[in-house]
Amino acid sequence: MKLYIKNMVCRRCKMAVLSELEKLGIKPLLVELGEIELADQISDNEKSMLSTRLQLLGFELIDDKKSQIIERIKTLIIDLVHNRDNDLKTNLSVFIAADLGQDYSALSNLFSEVEGTTIEQYFISQKIERVKELLMYNELSLSEIAWQLNYSSVAHLSKQFKKITGLTPTFYKQLKDRKRRQIDDL
């Protein structure tokens, strides 16, 4: 049995969900970003209790198919950008379509209809938030950040950063009050 969960965006989220499952005596086969795989079915009562506990942590069980697809797309992009440093060996569209086993144009239309933004715009927003994070750490140069996130050049990264934030990466780095957005708010 698979359960889909909204707002799981990092390793700590996986640990928090796993902890709640253990407290309820539910043993998962797998806990991944956005989904849990269970060996057996759980009762409606167990599912309700799990849903309540997850909501207290800011998560939400997703039952309808459209929401599951949207959340899976978001999870793929977040994982790609924030956990795998945009290590993409193919086009984003091919990557998403292959993972979900569906036609990309249908996925793209559904995503745009529900989220009010395109998959590509969402992907760019995630990349810019990752750039902000890396700039705040002040451990990598802009060239290294561009290379790490698969930008074709520093100029391309800078242009995209300025278009999204209104600031150059250098100016952003100098700000005292850097405003980053939560991943699940994008």
Residue pairs with C-beta under 8 A, 6 or more apart in sequence:
1 37
1 38
1 39
1 40
1 41
1 42
2 35
2 36
2 37
2 38
3 35
3 36
3 38
3 47
3 50
3 61
4 34
4 35
4 61
4 62
4 63
4 67
4 68
4 71
4 72
5 17
5 34
5 35
5 36
5 54
5 59
5 60
5 61
5 62
5 71
6 34
6 59
6 60
6 61
6 62
6 67
6 71
7 13
7 58
7 59
7 60
7 184
8 14
8 17
8 33
8 34
8 35
8 59
8 75
9 33
9 75
9 78
9 82
9 183
9 184
10 33
10 82
10 83
10 183
11 83
13 33
13 59
14 31
14 32
14 33
16 57
16 59
17 31
17 36
17 54
17 57
17 59
18 28
18 31
20 50
20 53
20 54
20 57
21 27
21 28
21 31
21 36
21 50
23 53
24 46
24 49
24 50
24 53
26 38
26 42
26 46
26 50
27 38
27 39
28 36
28 37
28 38
28 39
29 37
29 38
29 39
30 36
30 37
31 37
33 75
33 78
33 79
34 71
34 72
34 74
34 75
35 72
35 75
42 50
47 61
50 61
51 60
51 61
54 60
54 61
58 184
62 68
62 71
66 110
66 114
67 114
69 100
69 102
69 107
69 110
70 110
70 111
70 114
70 115
72 99
72 100
73 96
73 100
73 107
73 111
73 119
73 122
74 122
76 95
76 96
76 99
77 92
77 96
77 119
77 122
77 123
77 126
78 126
78 183
80 86
80 87
80 88
80 95
81 123
81 126
81 127
81 129
81 130
81 149
82 126
82 130
82 183
85 148
85 149
86 127
86 130
86 148
86 149
86 150
87 150
88 95
88 150
90 98
92 119
92 120
92 123
93 104
93 108
93 119
94 104
96 104
96 107
96 119
97 103
97 104
97 107
100 107
107 119
108 118
108 119
111 117
111 118
111 119
111 122
112 118
112 119
115 122
117 125
122 186
124 160
124 164
125 164
125 186
126 183
126 186
127 149
127 160
128 160
128 161
128 164
128 165
129 180
129 181
129 183
129 186
130 149
131 145
131 149
131 157
131 161
131 169
132 165
132 172
132 178
132 180
133 180
134 140
134 145
134 148
135 142
135 145
135 169
135 172
135 173
135 178
136 173
136 178
136 180
138 173
140 148
142 154
142 157
142 158
142 169
142 170
143 154
145 157
145 169
146 153
146 154
146 156
146 157
149 157
151 157
151 160
157 169
158 168
158 169
161 167
161 168
161 169
161 172
162 168
162 169
165 172
167 175
172 178
